[in-house]
Amino acid sequence: MSTSSMGALAMELPDDLARRFDTAHRVLAEVRATPPYLMTRALDETRLNALAELSTVCSDLSDRATGALAIMLDAAAEHFGATYTELLEVYEEDAELDEE
């Protein structure tokens, strides 16, 4: 895969996803700012739905990032003449060395 193809993978949030994230994030901030003794009143249905939406948006973002990572790993494997599994093994070995 060429560099220009990988550049096309740059993740930009579509307007609807960005709007959903902003709304849910704002509600989460409101809930976090609520004192514990008022929490049951603060967690009304609208806010609970917004928090569920935030979870959905985060899941969507995770799926997009995972897809982009898989494409980049395939491109790297092709570039280095290695298999995807071989690249993962090298990555895991590097991660283990970093932990030590």
ChimeraX attribute file (.defattr): number of C-alpha atoms within 10 A of each C-alpha:
attribute: neighborCount
match mode: 1-to-1
recipient: residues
	/A:1	12
	/A:2	8
	/A:3	9
	/A:4	8
	/A:5	11
	/A:6	13
	/A:7	9
	/A:8	8
	/A:9	15
	/A:10	10
	/A:11	11
	/A:12	8
	/A:13	12
	/A:14	9
	/A:15	9
	/A:16	9
	/A:17	16
	/A:18	13
	/A:19	12
	/A:20	17
	/A:21	22
	/A:22	14
	/A:23	15
	/A:24	23
	/A:25	16
	/A:26	16
	/A:27	20
	/A:28	17
	/A:29	10
	/A:30	13
	/A:31	18
	/A:32	12
	/A:33	11
	/A:34	15
	/A:35	10
	/A:36	11
	/A:37	8
	/A:38	10
	/A:39	13
	/A:40	10
	/A:41	10
	/A:42	18
	/A:43	16
	/A:44	10
	/A:45	10
	/A:46	11
	/A:47	17
	/A:48	16
	/A:49	14
	/A:50	19
	/A:51	21
	/A:52	13
	/A:53	17
	/A:54	21
	/A:55	14
	/A:56	16
	/A:57	18
	/A:58	14
	/A:59	12
	/A:60	13
	/A:61	16
	/A:62	12
	/A:63	12
	/A:64	15
	/A:65	15
	/A:66	12
	/A:67	13
	/A:68	16
	/A:69	13
	/A:70	13
	/A:71	15
	/A:72	17
	/A:73	17
	/A:74	17
	/A:75	18
	/A:76	16
	/A:77	17
	/A:78	13
	/A:79	11
	/A:80	10
	/A:81	11
	/A:82	12
	/A:83	14
	/A:84	15
	/A:85	11
	/A:86	12
	/A:87	17
	/A:88	13
	/A:89	12
	/A:90	11
	/A:91	12
	/A:92	12
	/A:93	12
	/A:94	11
	/A:95	11
	/A:96	10
	/A:97	9
	/A:98	8
	/A:99	7
	/A:100	5
